[in-house]
Each structure stands twice: as C-alpha cells, then as structure tokens.
Amino acid sequence: MKKLILPFLGGLLLGGFLIYGYITVDPYRTDDAKSWANELMGIDSKIWNFQNSKDYKTPEPGEPQELKITSPTLKIDKLYRSMMGPLRSRKFAVSEDKTELCWMLGYELTVEEDAKHETLGADYLCHNNLAYSPNEVYTHFNLMDRVNTLSTRLMTLSPGLLNISFPKGFALPFLSNQKLEVAAQTLNLNEPEINLVLRQVSNLKFLENEELTEPVKPLYQQAVYITRPVEGENPDWMNSPQYNPACLPAQSATLDHQTNSYDGTVFTSHWIINPGREEVKMDVTAQLNLPFNTTIHYIAVHLHPFAETITLRDVTRDTTLFHGVVENHAEKIGLKAVNSYSSTTGIPVFRNHQYELICVSDNKSDAEQDMMAVLYMYLHDKDIERLLNEQQAGL
C-alpha cells in the first residue's frame, strides 16, 4: 500500500500542475476540442460566444440576422509583429439542425478591452478572418467543375478596414449548417511595456433564403496577392518559368505563408521590406482564375504598415481597374485607413485578359518591416444565378 502512495501523490501533483497550466497559460491557438473542454470546465475567458439577434428580437421583413461572435480573451504583454500575437480560432455553423441556403451580407469588427468593454480601435488587431469551404456550396448546386477553384477565405478584417458590406442587392451564398471558421489574432507594434486583455467582437450579417424579400445576385470570393521567391531558397530562380524581374527574391517574414510552386520554387506572401521605397509587380491572371467573363462588385484590401498603394491593372487593355490608397499613422507604426471598392455596376473582367497587381511601399523606419499585399474580390457568380433562375422558373 505504501508503495502506491508516492506514485499516487506524484500523479496528483502532476495532474494539478497540468490543470493549473491549462487554466493560466495563454496558448497560441485554441482548437475546437479545447474550446469544448473550456466550455465544459466553465472557463469563460477561454470560451467563444455566439449570439444570434433572433434570440432576443423578431426581425422585420427583409431585416438581416446578426450573429455576434465574441472571441476568448487575448492577452498582450509585449511587442508582437504581424502573425506573431496570440491567436484563437473556432469552427461554427449558423444553424446545426438544417441545411438551408443563406446569404451573407456583411461582416464587421470591434476590438474591446475585456474588463470595461471599451472600444480600442485597431492598434492591437492583426486580423479577424472568416473562412469556409466553397466546395460545399458548389456541391450543393451540383457545380462540380467549380470545386477546388476558390480560396477558402471568406473575409479578412484588419487595420484600416473593420467593416465589409456588400452593395445592395448582392450577397455571398453559404449553407446554414456548413462549418465556418473564425480566427482572431492580435499584434502590438508600438508599446513594449503593456499589460492588456482584450476580445475581438465580430458581427456576421446574413439572411436565410426564405427571409429574402427581393432577389439577390450571388457573389463568390477570389483573392489576388503578391508572392515573392524566398531569398536563399531558390538559387536557380532566374531560370524558373515564373521568373519576374519586377518581383525579385525577398526574405520570408514567417514560414506560415511559404508555398512551393510546380517547378520547386519556394514563394512567400509575407516578406521583409528594408528601409526605403519598393515597388513590386506580379502577374495574377492565374490567381484570378476566372470561370467566365464577369464583374467585380466589392474589393477589400489587406496591407501592412508602410504600404502606400495597391493597384489592379488589366494589362491587355492597359487600364487601371482599382487603385487602393493607404493612410499610415504619422506618430506611430500602423495603418489608419485603407479604401475599398463597392458598386452595383461592377468592374468588368474577362477570361482572356491578363491582370497585374502592383504594391508600392515606403519603409520610413530604420529597421526591417514585414509586408503583405492582398485584394479580396467579390465577383458576380453567373453559374449560381443561372441555377437559381432555373429553379424559380421551374425548369
């Protein structure tokens, strides 16, 4: 019996230490299984909270539902560069018990201090991402040729852009019981001495198909972005079929955003910029991957501090389609504002045209900084519109 006491006490001590660490240590990421455990244990600070507006009010005809999504607490106690701050993610569905076509109208975000619920602005925001599987939508509509053709990213909110709202009469289709994923990450570029606990509170606006009071035009999301060959990883870069003298090798800022092309070249979409001015150009025709001639109706911009402009050009016609302009903070590092594009008319794009993305930055600090340059574009989905029209006509 005595021989069992020491192992028992040791196990008890180890178990207590692990539980204490689980509760107090702020891990880098909370996955779904751990979120379930947190809910079971009642650790409120580590729990995602989802509240639908229909739970406390009856919407007017045509009024969208609003799903309020509150992240677990995120603690900032030192400097964090982009993609390096505390991160939480969670999968969810707007309705688990039925499969209904839904229409996403917009997404907005606030960053709040946890104890006082005061709005903090975007100084401590890296991003808030909303992702899904577009394959589920296209399988639902039996559009199998569209499977595996789109990005899984639905929306990204980041400094300079805290609200996406599609133009009137346009929406993005998804299914009520399909899994969406929200990810909340912080940063801190300016305050080395800090002790701040915050939450990200996002608001997803949508309508179920039966709640529509007027027809909507379906959208799909496709992103175009700068990628650069990773310095030191590609000794034969100039002989690559993807050689581009306007997009020379750069140092990668994080390993998370490195990919390998078909010829073995290593690319990064998150690179280091040195002090001074830089212009990077890239052909994004393949990324755009147009299934048909269509129109762009919303463009959301994602850039990092010290960016100045981002431009989408139709090379075939030698015209500028969109010119994004950035306002940086003058007294600290960070983005103050970024313009977006929203229109019911839209920007025409064509399958047989060539497209180019240009990013201009000016690193006015005396140190290396990191950069990303992305346009999240929402285009008219003619395939889904055709099928919905056929269904309505009883064909």
Secondary structure per residue as TSV (DSSP state, phi and psi in degrees):
chain	resnum	aa	ss	phi	psi
A	1	M	-	360.0	-43.6
A	2	K	H	-62.1	-30.3
A	3	K	H	-67.3	-23.3
A	4	L	H	-87.0	-17.3
A	5	I	H	-66.2	-48.7
A	6	L	H	-62.5	-47.1
A	7	P	H	-60.5	-37.7
A	8	F	H	-63.8	-47.0
A	9	L	H	-64.3	-39.3
A	10	G	H	-62.7	-43.6
A	11	G	H	-64.4	-38.8
A	12	L	H	-64.1	-42.6
A	13	L	H	-65.5	-43.8
A	14	L	H	-64.0	-43.0
A	15	G	H	-62.3	-41.5
A	16	G	H	-64.3	-39.9
A	17	F	H	-63.7	-42.3
A	18	L	H	-65.9	-41.2
A	19	I	H	-65.1	-41.5
A	20	Y	H	-62.2	-43.5
A	21	G	H	-65.3	-38.3
A	22	Y	H	-61.4	-41.3
A	23	I	H	-75.2	-39.4
A	24	T	H	-96.7	-32.1
A	25	V	S	-76.9	136.0
A	26	D	-	-93.9	95.9
A	27	P	-	-72.5	165.8
A	28	Y	S	-70.0	-34.8
A	29	R	-	-147.7	140.4
A	30	T	-	-108.4	114.3
A	31	D	-	-88.4	-179.5
A	32	D	H	-66.1	-40.6
A	33	A	H	-62.3	-41.2
A	34	K	H	-70.4	-35.0
A	35	S	H	-61.3	-40.6
A	36	W	H	-61.3	-43.2
A	37	A	H	-64.4	-40.2
A	38	N	H	-61.0	-42.6
A	39	E	H	-64.0	-41.8
A	40	L	H	-62.9	-37.8
A	41	M	H	-85.5	-7.3
A	42	G	T	73.1	29.3
A	43	I	-	-87.8	88.5
A	44	D	G	-58.6	-37.1
A	45	S	G	-64.9	-19.6
A	46	K	G	-107.4	11.6
A	47	I	-	-104.2	134.8
A	48	W	-	-74.4	139.6
A	49	N	E	-120.2	132.0
A	50	F	E	-123.8	124.9
A	51	Q	E	-133.9	120.0
A	52	N	E	-91.1	137.2
A	53	S	G	-60.2	-25.3
A	54	K	G	-67.5	-16.0
A	55	D	G	-73.5	-20.7
A	56	Y	T	-129.4	-0.3
A	57	K	-	-155.2	153.6
A	58	T	-	-92.8	117.9
A	59	P	-	-69.9	149.5
A	60	E	-	-71.6	158.4
A	61	P	T	-54.8	126.9
A	62	G	T	82.0	-4.5
A	63	E	-	-78.7	129.5
A	64	P	-	-70.6	150.0
A	65	Q	E	-71.5	150.7
A	66	E	E	-127.2	118.7
A	67	L	E	-100.1	110.2
A	68	K	E	-85.5	123.6
A	69	I	E	-117.6	114.9
A	70	T	E	-110.4	124.6
A	71	S	-	-74.9	163.6
A	72	P	-	-63.1	169.8
A	73	T	-	-66.8	144.8
A	74	L	E	-125.7	119.8
A	75	K	E	-98.8	130.3
A	76	I	E	-114.9	117.2
A	77	D	-	-133.0	13.2
A	78	K	S	-166.2	-179.5
A	79	L	-	-71.6	138.0
A	80	Y	B	-133.0	122.7
A	81	R	-	-79.1	173.8
A	82	S	T	-54.8	135.2
A	83	M	T	70.6	10.5
A	84	M	-	-115.6	-7.3
A	85	G	S	-82.5	171.9
A	86	P	-	-52.7	139.6
A	87	L	E	-134.7	137.1
A	88	R	E	-130.6	147.0
A	89	S	E	-142.1	156.4
A	90	R	E	-156.9	135.9
A	91	K	E	-92.2	146.2
A	92	F	E	-159.0	169.3
A	93	A	-	-134.1	150.3
A	94	V	S	-73.8	-21.6
A	95	S	-	-155.7	118.3
A	96	E	S	-81.4	-21.7
A	97	D	S	-101.8	8.2
A	98	K	-	-155.0	157.3
A	99	T	-	-110.3	102.2
A	100	E	-	-128.2	145.5
A	101	L	E	-71.9	130.6
A	102	C	E	-123.8	162.5
A	103	W	E	-128.6	117.0
A	104	M	E	-83.8	126.3
A	105	L	E	-104.4	-27.5
A	106	G	E	179.5	173.5
A	107	Y	E	-153.1	131.7
A	108	E	E	-138.2	163.0
A	109	L	E	-144.2	142.2
A	110	T	E	-128.7	150.3
A	111	V	E	-110.1	124.5
A	112	E	E	-123.1	139.7
A	113	E	E	-66.1	135.9
A	114	D	T	-68.0	-48.1
A	115	A	T	-71.5	-43.8
A	116	K	T	-101.0	-7.0
A	117	H	-	58.9	31.8
A	118	E	-	-85.1	139.4
A	119	T	B	-71.4	131.9
A	120	L	-	-103.7	-9.9
A	121	G	T	79.4	-157.1
A	122	A	T	-110.7	10.8
A	123	D	T	-62.1	-27.2
A	124	Y	T	-112.7	21.0
A	125	L	E	-104.7	122.9
A	126	C	E	-85.4	-59.3
A	127	H	E	-168.0	163.7
A	128	N	E	-130.0	115.7
A	129	N	E	-107.3	144.3
A	130	L	E	-122.9	123.9
A	131	A	E	-128.4	162.7
A	132	Y	-	-159.9	-178.1
A	133	S	-	-107.3	103.7
A	134	P	H	-62.1	-22.0
A	135	N	H	-59.3	-34.7
A	136	E	H	-64.4	-38.4
A	137	V	H	-66.8	-46.7
A	138	Y	H	-71.2	-30.1
A	139	T	H	-67.5	-39.9
A	140	H	H	-57.6	-38.6
A	141	F	T	-92.0	3.8
A	142	N	T	59.1	37.0
A	143	L	-	-102.3	71.7
A	144	M	G	-69.2	-23.4
A	145	D	G	-73.2	-11.5
A	146	R	G	-95.1	-7.4
A	147	V	T	-65.4	140.4
A	148	N	T	63.4	30.2
A	149	T	-	-113.7	-8.4
A	150	L	S	-122.7	159.2
A	151	S	-	-69.3	148.8
A	152	T	S	-82.9	-9.0
A	153	R	E	-77.2	122.8
A	154	L	E	-85.7	-52.2
A	155	M	E	-150.0	149.9
A	156	T	E	-132.6	122.8
A	157	L	E	-108.2	133.7
A	158	S	B	-153.1	173.1
A	159	P	T	-51.3	131.8
A	160	G	T	97.9	-22.2
A	161	L	B	-143.2	100.9
A	162	L	-	-111.7	7.6
A	163	N	E	-152.0	127.1
A	164	I	E	-117.1	124.6
A	165	S	E	-137.5	115.2
A	166	F	-	-69.1	151.9
A	167	P	-	-61.6	153.0
A	168	K	T	-55.6	133.1
A	169	G	T	90.9	1.7
A	170	F	E	-124.3	145.1
A	171	A	E	-159.4	161.7
A	172	L	E	-106.4	122.4
A	173	P	E	-76.5	142.0
A	174	F	E	-152.1	172.9
A	175	L	E	-104.2	143.0
A	176	S	T	-60.2	-34.8
A	177	N	T	-104.6	9.0
A	178	Q	S	-80.7	149.9
A	179	K	-	-76.9	122.1
A	180	L	E	-99.5	160.5
A	181	E	E	-132.6	127.0
A	182	V	E	-106.0	138.7
A	183	A	E	-132.6	129.6
A	184	A	E	-121.0	124.8
A	185	Q	E	-135.1	144.9
A	186	T	E	-105.6	166.2
A	187	L	-	-147.5	169.9
A	188	N	B	-155.6	104.1
A	189	L	S	-99.0	-7.0
A	190	N	S	-129.6	-18.3
A	191	E	-	-121.0	95.2
A	192	P	S	-67.8	-30.3
A	193	E	S	-102.9	100.9
A	194	I	-	-155.4	149.4
A	195	N	-	-145.6	91.6
A	196	L	E	-131.4	134.5
A	197	V	E	-117.0	126.7
A	198	L	E	-137.2	170.3
A	199	R	E	-133.8	150.8
A	200	Q	E	-99.8	129.3
A	201	V	E	-118.7	111.0
A	202	S	E	-110.3	161.2
A	203	N	E	-135.8	113.8
A	204	L	E	-98.0	121.4
A	205	K	E	-105.3	129.3
A	206	F	E	-156.5	164.6
A	207	L	E	-128.7	140.4
A	208	E	E	-75.0	152.3
A	209	N	G	-56.1	-37.8
A	210	E	G	-71.3	-13.3
A	211	E	G	-91.0	-6.3
A	212	L	-	-65.3	135.0
A	213	T	S	-105.7	-8.2
A	214	E	S	-152.2	155.7
A	215	P	-	-63.3	151.3
A	216	V	-	-124.2	149.9
A	217	K	E	-92.3	127.3
A	218	P	E	-73.6	144.1
A	219	L	E	-115.7	157.5
A	220	Y	E	-132.2	155.8
A	221	Q	E	-106.2	132.6
A	222	Q	E	-139.4	134.3
A	223	A	E	-104.1	145.2
A	224	V	E	-122.9	143.0
A	225	Y	E	-157.1	156.7
A	226	I	-	-78.4	131.0
A	227	T	-	-123.9	144.8
A	228	R	E	-127.3	143.4
A	229	P	E	-62.4	140.6
A	230	V	B	-79.7	125.8
A	231	E	T	-60.4	130.5
A	232	G	T	88.5	-15.1
A	233	E	T	-96.8	-13.1
A	234	N	-	-132.2	71.9
A	235	P	T	-62.3	-24.2
A	236	D	T	-105.6	28.0
A	237	W	G	-56.7	-40.1
A	238	M	G	-68.4	-17.3
A	239	N	G	-96.6	2.7
A	240	S	S	-71.4	145.6
A	241	P	T	-58.9	-19.7
A	242	Q	T	-99.0	18.0
A	243	Y	-	-58.1	131.2
A	244	N	-	-141.3	107.9
A	245	P	T	-64.4	-17.0
A	246	A	T	-92.2	3.2
A	247	C	S	-138.5	68.6
A	248	L	-	-76.3	164.4
A	249	P	-	-56.7	149.9
A	250	A	B	-143.5	163.1
A	251	Q	-	-77.2	135.4
A	252	S	B	-78.0	136.6
A	253	A	S	-81.0	-35.1
A	254	T	-	-144.9	153.9
A	255	L	G	-75.7	-21.3
A	256	D	G	-59.0	-30.5
A	257	H	G	-106.0	22.6
A	258	Q	E	-93.6	138.6
A	259	T	E	-137.2	159.5
A	260	N	E	-108.4	131.9
A	261	S	-	-84.2	177.3
A	262	Y	T	-63.3	-25.4
A	263	D	T	-97.5	10.3
A	264	G	S	90.9	-3.3
A	265	T	-	-69.7	134.7
A	266	V	E	-93.2	125.2
A	267	F	E	-116.7	157.0
A	268	T	E	-134.3	143.3
A	269	S	S	-103.0	8.1
A	270	H	S	-135.8	94.7
A	271	W	E	-119.2	168.8
A	272	I	E	-94.1	133.6
A	273	I	E	-111.1	137.1
A	274	N	-	-84.5	164.5
A	275	P	S	-54.3	139.0
A	276	G	E	114.8	-175.1
A	277	R	E	-94.0	145.8
A	278	E	E	-148.9	139.2
A	279	E	E	-125.1	128.3
A	280	V	E	-123.5	132.0
A	281	K	E	-119.7	146.0
A	282	M	E	-151.5	138.2
A	283	D	E	-74.8	124.2
A	284	V	-	-118.8	19.7
A	285	T	H	-58.7	-45.5
A	286	A	H	-67.2	-38.1
A	287	Q	H	-63.0	-42.0
A	288	L	H	-62.6	-39.5
A	289	N	-	48.5	53.9
A	290	L	-	-66.9	127.0
A	291	P	S	-81.0	-15.9
A	292	F	S	-166.7	167.1
A	293	N	S	-67.5	134.0
A	294	T	E	-155.6	-164.4
A	295	T	E	-133.7	144.2
A	296	I	E	-91.9	130.1
A	297	H	E	-115.9	-14.7
A	298	Y	E	-150.3	139.5
A	299	I	E	-131.3	124.1
A	300	A	E	-108.4	137.8
A	301	V	E	-105.5	135.8
A	302	H	E	-125.9	113.4
A	303	L	E	-136.0	168.0
A	304	H	-	-110.4	165.2
A	305	P	T	-52.3	146.6
A	306	F	T	81.7	-3.7
A	307	A	E	-68.9	149.7
A	308	E	E	-115.2	-48.8
A	309	T	E	-145.8	158.2
A	310	I	E	-139.6	130.9
A	311	T	E	-131.3	132.1
A	312	L	E	-105.0	124.5
A	313	R	E	-120.6	143.5
A	314	D	E	-89.8	102.4
A	315	V	T	-67.4	-35.8
A	316	T	T	-60.1	-43.1
A	317	R	T	-95.4	-5.2
A	318	D	T	55.6	49.8
A	319	T	E	-130.8	152.5
A	320	T	E	-90.9	125.0
A	321	L	E	-91.4	-37.3
A	322	F	E	-152.0	138.5
A	323	H	E	-128.4	106.8
A	324	G	E	-90.7	131.6
A	325	V	E	-118.8	135.8
A	326	V	E	-108.5	140.5
A	327	E	E	-112.2	114.5
A	328	N	E	-89.3	151.3
A	329	H	-	-64.1	140.8
A	330	A	S	-82.7	-32.6
A	331	E	S	-100.4	-2.9
A	332	K	S	-157.5	171.0
A	333	I	S	-81.6	128.6
A	334	G	S	152.5	158.3
A	335	L	E	-89.4	134.5
A	336	K	E	-95.5	-41.4
A	337	A	E	-157.7	148.5
A	338	V	E	-138.4	134.5
A	339	N	-	-80.1	160.2
A	340	S	-	-130.8	-179.0
A	341	Y	E	-129.5	134.0
A	342	S	E	-146.7	127.3
A	343	S	E	-160.1	139.2
A	344	T	E	-77.4	-26.8
A	345	T	E	-73.3	-48.9
A	346	G	E	87.9	166.9
A	347	I	E	-104.3	118.5
A	348	P	E	-68.3	136.1
A	349	V	E	-133.0	151.1
A	350	F	-	-131.6	141.4
A	351	R	T	-60.8	-34.4
A	352	N	T	-93.9	13.1
A	353	H	S	-100.1	159.9
A	354	Q	-	-104.7	139.3
A	355	Y	E	-126.9	147.5
A	356	E	E	-134.3	140.6
A	357	L	E	-113.7	133.2
A	358	I	E	-125.2	128.9
A	359	C	E	-119.7	128.0
A	360	V	E	-115.7	128.9
A	361	S	E	-131.2	158.8
A	362	D	E	-141.8	96.7
A	363	N	E	-77.6	99.9
A	364	K	-	-89.1	2.1
A	365	S	S	-85.2	178.1
A	366	D	S	-104.4	20.1
A	367	A	S	-135.8	164.2
A	368	E	-	-64.6	145.5
A	369	Q	E	-131.8	167.0
A	370	D	E	-106.0	156.1
A	371	M	E	-142.1	143.1
A	372	M	-	-136.6	152.6
A	373	A	E	-144.7	106.2
A	374	V	E	-135.1	139.8
A	375	L	E	-114.6	118.9
A	376	Y	E	-93.4	113.6
A	377	M	E	-113.1	140.1
A	378	Y	E	-116.8	114.5
A	379	L	E	-114.7	153.7
A	380	H	E	-65.7	122.2
A	381	D	-	-93.8	96.8
A	382	K	H	-72.2	-27.9
A	383	D	H	-64.5	-51.3
A	384	I	H	-66.6	-37.9
A	385	E	H	-60.8	-42.6
A	386	R	H	-61.1	-44.5
A	387	L	H	-66.2	-40.0
A	388	L	H	-65.2	-39.2
A	389	N	H	-64.9	-38.3
A	390	E	H	-66.4	-40.0
A	391	Q	H	-63.0	-43.3
A	392	Q	H	-64.0	-35.1
A	393	A	T	-82.7	-4.3
A	394	G	T	76.1	24.8
A	395	L	-	-84.8	360.0
